[in-house]
Amino acid sequence: MAIDCLCAGILFADYICAPIPRLPNPGELVPTERIQLAMGGCAANAGLDLAKVGYRVGVAGCVGQDAFGQFIIDTLAAGGVNVSGIHKVGNAGTASTMVVNVKGQDRRFISTPGASNHFSIEHIPAEWVRQAKVFYVGGYLMMPKLETDAMVGLFRTARAAGVKTVLDVVLFGGDHYWNALKKILPETDVFLPNDDEAAVITGVRDPVEQAERFRSVGAHTVVITQGDRGTVLISDKTRLRAGVYPTEYVGGTGAGDAFDAGYIAGLLRGEDPAGCLRWGSALGASCVRAVGATEAVFNRAEAEEFMRKHELKIEAI
């Protein structure tokens, strides 16, 4: 089938606990209401979220030949995502993360990249790049075989064909971030890091200054997400600061990916930058109502109704 968005990148199986009152001491057991297996990883989460709001999505990535990998494939397929771009590799297990939620605190992660280490440009269907209206790569900087001149060239080719290129990152140790981004950001239409990631990469804390640093090496539009502090968007002609929608917070896993999916939905709808921020913020707000990365994310009707009932504060900066 033809696709609206190609989502390429990391595919994870998440093992997530409901919020606990505190971290256990050595040797201590702390009970939780439930622990669940859920799909995770930027490309998987954003792809499923986009399918929820009515878009045709193809996901490309690598999983292991194991139960976790089959779980990811089955979950995406059940959500209407084209999974023919997912490759099973025999020399690594599926990427997976233990997500520890503590009441009143940001979540903690224990993670292994697994099969994502093997994902390369050869795994991305060329026909999807030609068909897509948006080409999203999620988890960049966590996939060493994707940090190549060939990947930069693929973004360049996509943009020349009128495809919007969107990039998000996951930091997984190392000091190569800036040099890797300098190569691909000039071919990136929208760059979507969070403020913590941007602080590590740029060495500055102010989100406006972070965005300007990324633009100085070629990024066209930079959106810095800041959790419950909202977002900052800087482009050639637009400088915006947005707040957040009201929501009930249960867990933050997948919120950034839901924002990415909402922003991409805005692009596909032809929204202006403020409209894209509204869509991203709405899907992000819906995500945090559950501990899993995708289970509470709005469908299209729910998102549209939510935005009709609630106003997102957006101001020029």
Secondary structure in CASP SS format (residue, H / E / C, confidence):
PFRMAT SS
TARGET T0000
AUTHOR 0000-0000-0000
METHOD secondary structure of the structure
MODEL  1
M C 1.00
A C 1.00
I C 1.00
D C 1.00
C E 1.00
L E 1.00
C E 1.00
A E 1.00
G E 1.00
I C 1.00
L C 1.00
F E 1.00
A E 1.00
D E 1.00
Y E 1.00
I E 1.00
C E 1.00
A C 1.00
P C 1.00
I E 1.00
P C 1.00
R C 1.00
L C 1.00
P C 1.00
N C 1.00
P C 1.00
G C 1.00
E C 1.00
L C 1.00
V C 1.00
P C 1.00
T C 1.00
E C 1.00
R C 1.00
I E 1.00
Q E 1.00
L E 1.00
A E 1.00
M E 1.00
G E 1.00
G C 1.00
C H 1.00
A H 1.00
A H 1.00
N H 1.00
A H 1.00
G H 1.00
L H 1.00
D H 1.00
L H 1.00
A H 1.00
K H 1.00
V C 1.00
G C 1.00
Y C 1.00
R C 1.00
V E 1.00
G E 1.00
V E 1.00
A E 1.00
G E 1.00
C E 1.00
V E 1.00
G E 1.00
Q C 1.00
D C 1.00
A H 1.00
F H 1.00
G H 1.00
Q H 1.00
F H 1.00
I H 1.00
I H 1.00
D H 1.00
T H 1.00
L H 1.00
A H 1.00
A H 1.00
G C 1.00
G C 1.00
V C 1.00
N E 1.00
V E 1.00
S E 1.00
G E 1.00
I E 1.00
H E 1.00
K E 1.00
V E 1.00
G C 1.00
N C 1.00
A C 1.00
G C 1.00
T C 1.00
A E 1.00
S E 1.00
T E 1.00
M E 1.00
V E 1.00
V E 1.00
N C 1.00
V E 1.00
K C 1.00
G C 1.00
Q C 1.00
D C 1.00
R C 1.00
R E 1.00
F E 1.00
I E 1.00
S E 1.00
T E 1.00
P C 1.00
G H 1.00
A H 1.00
S H 1.00
N H 1.00
H H 1.00
F C 1.00
S C 1.00
I H 1.00
E H 1.00
H H 1.00
I C 1.00
P C 1.00
A H 1.00
E H 1.00
W H 1.00
V H 1.00
R H 1.00
Q H 1.00
A C 1.00
K C 1.00
V E 1.00
F E 1.00
Y E 1.00
V E 1.00
G E 1.00
G E 1.00
Y E 1.00
L C 1.00
M C 1.00
M C 1.00
P H 1.00
K H 1.00
L H 1.00
E C 1.00
T C 1.00
D H 1.00
A H 1.00
M H 1.00
V H 1.00
G H 1.00
L H 1.00
F H 1.00
R H 1.00
T H 1.00
A H 1.00
R H 1.00
A H 1.00
A C 1.00
G C 1.00
V C 1.00
K E 1.00
T E 1.00
V E 1.00
L E 1.00
D E 1.00
V E 1.00
V C 1.00
L C 1.00
F C 1.00
G C 1.00
G C 1.00
D C 1.00
H C 1.00
Y H 1.00
W H 1.00
N H 1.00
A H 1.00
L H 1.00
K H 1.00
K H 1.00
I H 1.00
L H 1.00
P H 1.00
E H 1.00
T C 1.00
D C 1.00
V E 1.00
F E 1.00
L C 1.00
P C 1.00
N E 1.00
D H 1.00
D H 1.00
E H 1.00
A H 1.00
A H 1.00
V H 1.00
I H 1.00
T H 1.00
G C 1.00
V C 1.00
R C 1.00
D C 1.00
P H 1.00
V H 1.00
E H 1.00
Q H 1.00
A H 1.00
E H 1.00
R H 1.00
F H 1.00
R H 1.00
S H 1.00
V C 1.00
G C 1.00
A C 1.00
H C 1.00
T E 1.00
V E 1.00
V E 1.00
I E 1.00
T E 1.00
Q C 1.00
G H 1.00
D H 1.00
R H 1.00
G C 1.00
T E 1.00
V E 1.00
L E 1.00
I E 1.00
S C 1.00
D C 1.00
K C 1.00
T C 1.00
R E 1.00
L E 1.00
R E 1.00
A E 1.00
G C 1.00
V C 1.00
Y C 1.00
P C 1.00
T C 1.00
E C 1.00
Y C 1.00
V C 1.00
G C 1.00
G C 1.00
T C 1.00
G C 1.00
A H 1.00
G H 1.00
D H 1.00
A H 1.00
F H 1.00
D H 1.00
A H 1.00
G H 1.00
Y H 1.00
I H 1.00
A H 1.00
G H 1.00
L H 1.00
L H 1.00
R H 1.00
G C 1.00
E C 1.00
D C 1.00
P H 1.00
A H 1.00
G H 1.00
C H 1.00
L H 1.00
R H 1.00
W H 1.00
G H 1.00
S H 1.00
A H 1.00
L H 1.00
G H 1.00
A H 1.00
S H 1.00
C H 1.00
V C 1.00
R C 1.00
A C 1.00
V C 1.00
G C 1.00
A C 1.00
T C 1.00
E C 1.00
A C 1.00
V C 1.00
F C 1.00
N C 1.00
R H 1.00
A H 1.00
E H 1.00
A H 1.00
E H 1.00
E H 1.00
F H 1.00
M H 1.00
R H 1.00
K H 1.00
H C 1.00
E C 1.00
L C 1.00
K C 1.00
I E 1.00
E E 1.00
A E 1.00
I C 1.00
END
